[in-house]
Amino acid sequence: MKLLPHRFRPPGKTDLKGWQMISFLIENGFKFQHIYQVGKNELSKTRHDNYTPYPKNMREAREFIVQYKKHALPDLESISDKA
């Protein structure tokens, strides 16, 4: 079980492709945290301005992971298992 922020909107129960995409994003460190768009001015951000939308399908998810890999969060469960 993974805890995700309130902005996470789950796919329907029978949407297997949607759940596969969610698993893929989480496994790669994207737990629906805010990510700012590449190339935008970070000094002029407002609270809800400039956020990158999360992908809607697997093709977009693969591109998203490559483009925003520096924003991926570490898997804290695997880190604590090693300690």
C-alpha positions as CSV (number, residue, x, y, z in Angstrom):
1,M,0.0,0.0,0.0
2,K,1.3,3.4,-1.0
3,L,0.2,6.7,0.5
4,L,-0.3,9.4,-2.2
5,P,-1.3,13.0,-1.9
6,H,-4.8,14.3,-2.3
7,R,-4.2,15.4,-5.9
8,F,-4.0,11.7,-6.9
9,R,-7.2,10.7,-8.8
10,P,-7.4,6.9,-9.2
11,P,-8.5,5.3,-12.4
12,G,-11.7,3.2,-12.4
13,K,-11.5,-0.3,-10.8
14,T,-11.6,-2.0,-14.2
15,D,-9.2,0.3,-15.9
16,L,-6.2,-2.0,-16.0
17,K,-4.1,0.2,-18.3
18,G,-4.7,3.1,-16.0
19,W,-3.5,1.1,-13.0
20,Q,-0.5,-0.2,-14.9
21,M,0.5,3.4,-15.7
22,I,0.0,4.5,-12.0
23,S,2.2,1.6,-10.9
24,F,4.8,2.5,-13.5
25,L,5.0,6.1,-12.3
26,I,5.2,5.2,-8.6
27,E,7.9,2.6,-9.3
28,N,9.9,5.3,-11.0
29,G,9.6,7.8,-8.1
30,F,6.7,9.9,-9.2
31,K,4.2,9.8,-6.4
32,F,2.0,12.7,-7.7
33,Q,4.2,15.3,-6.1
34,H,4.1,18.8,-7.6
35,I,6.5,19.1,-10.5
36,Y,7.2,22.5,-12.2
37,Q,7.2,22.7,-16.0
38,V,10.7,22.7,-17.6
39,G,11.6,26.0,-19.1
40,K,9.2,28.1,-17.1
41,N,10.4,31.0,-15.0
42,E,10.5,29.6,-11.4
43,L,10.7,33.1,-9.9
44,S,7.2,34.1,-11.0
45,K,5.4,31.0,-9.7
46,T,2.2,31.3,-7.8
47,R,0.9,28.6,-5.6
48,H,-0.9,26.7,-8.4
49,D,1.0,28.2,-11.4
50,N,3.4,26.2,-13.6
51,Y,2.6,22.7,-12.4
52,T,3.2,19.9,-14.9
53,P,0.1,17.8,-15.5
54,Y,0.6,14.1,-14.9
55,P,0.4,11.8,-17.9
56,K,-2.9,10.2,-19.0
57,N,-1.5,7.1,-20.8
58,M,1.6,4.9,-20.8
59,R,3.2,6.6,-23.8
60,E,3.0,9.9,-22.0
61,A,4.2,8.3,-18.8
62,R,7.4,7.1,-20.5
63,E,8.1,10.5,-21.9
64,F,7.3,12.1,-18.5
65,I,9.7,9.9,-16.6
66,V,12.5,10.8,-19.1
67,Q,11.8,14.5,-19.0
68,Y,11.3,14.9,-15.3
69,K,13.7,12.2,-13.9
70,K,15.5,14.7,-11.7
71,H,12.3,15.2,-9.8
72,A,11.8,11.5,-9.0
73,L,11.6,10.7,-5.3
74,P,13.6,7.9,-3.8
75,D,11.8,4.8,-2.6
76,L,12.1,5.3,1.2
77,E,10.9,1.7,1.9
78,S,13.8,0.1,0.1
79,I,16.3,2.6,1.7
80,S,15.0,1.6,5.2
81,D,15.2,-2.1,4.3
82,K,19.0,-1.7,3.6
83,A,19.7,0.1,6.8
